[in-house]
Structure formats: structure tokens, C-alpha cells
């Protein structure tokens, strides 16, 4: 009931009520529901805009995931709290696979570059935004007192840690290009049969590569106080990988459904 009440408040534009109501929903239920929403959004944007819709989703997901990852939540089957962002990061691999399958690897690689450049530009824009001199508390009346806190809020969200920013960008490029390469290789090996195999294998292995590259760069190579390799492996690389495996399996029907959401002119060629 809390979930339905949340969406009633959302559609009523009661955003604070929506958030308060969602806070009462069990974390696993809201996580699964958000996963379904993300996957359905991919199909909807594909239907409305074709490959451009996938580009849009990828850009939004990368930017949102890098913000969402700042929030830590408790899952019932994990001993320690974990960061959000797994759904959005993982769903970009489904987006890439859909492009590889129905538009070709060249378009899929273009999607990767668009996502990378978009996040880079957004980061630069927000750094400039934070760089503007904030309001001086001495010159602000009560009507604008709320704005005095905005600078700190923006810095908390958009001021990137250099090591995490570099690690994230490297991991994104390496894992996404690997995903396109592996998807194409499996497709040729299976003679374009068994779509579920190339979708699952490429997504699972690319997700592991993403976790591995990011964790090694963020926690060992670029960390002034490097963590032990065992800690990095079992806490950061394998810690949330089970979620990525689940998402890869769960999104399999959606890559089949994508065929029916393609614009008519593309569907006729398949």
C-alpha cells in the first residue's frame, strides 16, 4: 500500500509526500520496482526516439548513477550498507546491448562516447557553478536565507573526488567497449542465435570488469592510503556483484521485448 500511496502523491506533485511515503517501503521492494521502471524506460525511449532514445537514457543514467551512488542503504541480505547506483550503472549495459543487437556495434560505440562526454561536460559545468562566489550571509535578508545552504549542498553532491572521478571514467570506457566487443564476438560465434547467451555473458563479464577496474584504480592505484588487495576484492569488487548478476538475468526478457519497441522503419529491416 505504501508503494501505491507513494505514486499517488508523486502524480499529485506532492514530492515531499512521495519521498516520505517511499521511505516506508521495504528497501528490497523499492529496489526491484525501480529496476523495473528503469528497464521499461529504456523500452519507452526506444519506441519514442529510436537509437536517440537509448542515447538519452545512457546520458541520464550515467549522470544520475554518479549522484545516486552517494546514498548508502541497508539491504536485508548484506551485512554492511551498500551504495545505490547499481541498477542505473548495470542498465546501461542493456542499453548498449540493445544498440549492438538492433543497430550495430558502431552505433553502440557512439553511445558510449556520448555518455562519457556528457558526464564529463556536466562535471565541468557543475564545477563552474560551484566556483561562482556564493552569497555573503551578511548581505542576505530572511527571504533568501534558504540559499545560503545551497553552496554546501552542491559541493556535497557535485564536487568529485579526483580518484573516484578518474576511476569511474576509466572503468566506464573499458567495461562498455568490452561489452560491445564481447557481444559482437559471441553473436558471430553463435551465428546470431541465442540472444540470451550473448546478453547475459557480455553483461555479467562487463559488470565484473567495471567493478574490478573501478575498485583497483579508486582504492589501490589512486588511493594515497591503498587498501589491501583482499579487501578490495571481497568488499568492493565482489560485494555488490551478486546484484549485477541478478540484474543481467532479470533484464534478459527486455532485450527480446526491445524488438517490438523499435521504430517501425527499423523493425521492418530485421
Buried (B, 14 or more C-beta within 10 A) or exposed (E): EEBEBBEEBBEEEBEEBBEEBBEEBEEEEBBBBBBEEBBEBBBEBBBEBBBBBBBBBBBBBBBBBBEBBEEEEEBEEEEEEBBBBBBBBBBBBBBBBBBBBBBBBEBBBBBBEBBBEBBEEBBEEBEEEBEEEBEEEEEEEEEEEEEEEEBEEBEEEBEBEEBBBBBBBBBBBBBBBBBBBBBBEBBEEEEEEBBEBBBBBBBBBBBBBBBBBBBBBBBBEBBEEEBEEEBBBEBBBBBBBEBBBBBBBBBBEBBEBBBEBBBEEBEEEE
